[in-house]
Amino acid sequence: MSDSSQRRSSSIEDYIRAIYGLVERGEAVTNTTLATRLEVSPSSASGMVTKLAQQGLVEHVPYRGIELTADGMLLARGVLRRHRLIETYLVRELAYTWDEVHAEADALEHAVSDRLVERIAAKLGNPVRDPHGDPIPAEDGSIEDVPTCILDELPPGSVGEIVRVWDTDPDLLRYLTEHAIGLGKRIEVVERQPFGGPMVVKVGSPPDDATHALGKEIAQALSVAVR
């Protein structure tokens, strides 16, 4: 990845990571969606996007919005590698829970040296997933991706394994923990309640599985590897 002495500013890294995150979710990348995600004004987002384009990190593609260039993609994955390795270290080595680590990693990802990041990776055995199931880019920027579906998109009768939680809201993560809904758990879609009602699922392996009625926010936050 990049030499830490030649890193971009933290604000540039934040924007690049936000763009990457929107693309991961299949969401449109515009000045408006960026402003919402980063909690800044649309004019601030527009100004930064112009700066990123001037630096060759993004480009405006007609009818498709803002896209990362090859350099922008490499930068984004470098930031994500730091962020996700820090989260993993905090959970495995310092006994943080998965709802506590996102804000800590946000604060640390711009400060740690590349040398420390690689020491962390080696200490952890070079993990490929963080505590939320997010893929951790390798040092060369490559990434191991697994075909998944968002739970909310699955029809009744679908069975799979929860492999990723997209939302970093601590309250949502604590709710999942309290109800024993987590990574590696078997999940079966039982039914969808009519008129926009919740999705009814069974979580866990029979005969110890539990039935839950999940609202749209949670159903859209879980990625499932379908069996």
N, C-alpha and C positions, 0 to 999 in steps of 0.2 A: 504494500500500500504506500501511501505518501510519507515523505520525510516530515516528522512533526515540526521541524524548524521552518518548513515552508508551507505550513497549513494555511488555508483560507481563514477568514474571520469567522467567529462563532455564528454571527448572523447569516452569513452565506451558507455555512454548513447546516444551519437550522432550516433554511429555505429549501436547500437541495434535498434534505431528508424528508421534508414535508411533501415535496413534489413526488419523490419516490413512493412515499406512503400512499398518496392518492392513487398513483398508478397501480400499486399492488392491490388496492381495493377495487380497481376498475372504475374509479370515479373520474369525472372530467377535471382537468387541471386548468383552472382559469385564475385570473387575479382575484375574483370573488371567492372561489373555494379556498385558495391559499390564504386569503385574509381571514376567512372564518376559522380555518384550521390553526393558524398562528395567532389569532386574536389581535390582529392589527387592522388598520384602516385599509380600504381598497387602494387608496392613493399610495400608501407605503408599500403595499405588495406590488403595485404596478412599477414603482420606481426601482425596487429591488430586482424584479424580473428583467427590466431593461439592463440593469447592471450585470446580471447573470448572463444575459445574451451577449453583451459586449465582451465578456470574459470567455465566451465559447462554451459555457456550461449548459445552456438551454437554447432552444429555438422555438419560434412560433410556427406551428404547422397549420395551414388553412383548414378550417372545419374540424380540427382535432385539438386545438389549444396549445398548451405549453408542454414541450417534451424535453427530456434530458438528452444531451449529446453523449457520445462515448466517454468524454472526459467527465461530464456531469454524473453519469452512471457510476463510474469508478469512484468518484468522490463520495457519492451517496453511500455506496457499499462500504467504503472505508469508515464513514461516520457510524453506520449501522453496526459494523463489526465491533467498534469500540463500545457503543451503547449496549449491545446485546451481550457481549462478554462481561461487561461490568455488572449487568443485571444478574447474569449467571453466577458470577463470583460472589456477589452479595448474598444470594440465596444459598449456594452450596457451602461457602466457607464462613459466612458471618451470620447465618441463621435468620436472614431477612425472610419475610413472606412475600409472595409474588405481587401482593397489592402495595408493597412499600417501595419497590425498587425503581419504578419508572422515573420518578422525580429525582431520586439520587443519581441515576445514570445520566439524566439530562444535565445535571450540574457538573458531573465529573467528565463527561465524554470529550469536552473541549480542553480539559486540563491535563489528562494523562498523556504520557509520552508513548510513542510507538513501541519503544523497548519494554515499557511496563505492560502494554497491551499484549505483547507476544509472550511475556512471562506469565501473565494471567492465563492465556490460552494454553500454554504448556502445562501449567499447574492443573488445569481443569481437564486435560486430556484432549484438547482441541475439539470441543463440542460443536455440533452442527445445528443445535436448537437451543434457544434460551428458555427461561422458565414459563413463558407464555406460548411456546411452540413456534416462535418466529425463527426463520432460518438465519443462521449466523454466517455471513460471507467469509470465505477463506481469505488468507493473506493476499492471494493474487486477485481477489475480487470475484472469483467464481462462487456460485451458490448452489446448494443442493435443494431442489424444489420437489415437492410431492404433490401429485394431482389430488385436489380436494374440492369439496363443495361447501358452500355456506349452508348451514343447517336450515335456514329459512327457505331455501330453494328446493329442499328434498320433499318428495311426495310420501304419503303414508305407506308404511311397509318397508321403507328404507332402513338399512342397518349399517352401522359403521363405527368408527373410533374417533373420538374427539382428539384432534391433533394440534389445534391452534385456537387461541383466544385473541381476537383482534382488538378488543377494547381495553384501554389501560385505566379506565375509571376504577379507583380503589373500591368504591362501594359495590360496583358490579362484581369485581373479583372476589370481594369478601362474601357476597351473596352466593357465588358459585361454590366457594369453599364450604360455607355453612350447609349447603345442600348436597355436598359430595359430588359436585359436577366438575370434573377436571380432566386434564390431559391423560390420554391412555384409556379412558373409560369407554365401554361399549355404550352406544346410544341407538335407540330404535324409535322411529317416528310412528306414533300410534294413530293420530288423527289431527286434523286442523279444525278448530272450532269455527263455525260460520260467522259471517259478518265482521271479519277482522279480529276474531277472537284469538286466544292463545293457541300455540302448538303444543299438543300433548305428546310427551315422549317418555320412554323408559330408559333410565340410566343405570348401568351396572350389569353384571351377568346374572342370569336366572340361577337359583331362585331368590337371590338377594337384590334384584333390581328394584328401583323405586320409580314411581310415576310422578312426573312433574308437568305443570302447565306453564310453558315459557312464553313470555311476551315477545313482541317483535324485536325489541332492542337486544335481548339476549340471543334470540334465534339468529339474528344477523351478526352477532359477535363470535359465534362458534364455527370453526371449520372442521369438517368431518371427512375422513378418508373412508369412502364407501366400500363395503365388502362385496 
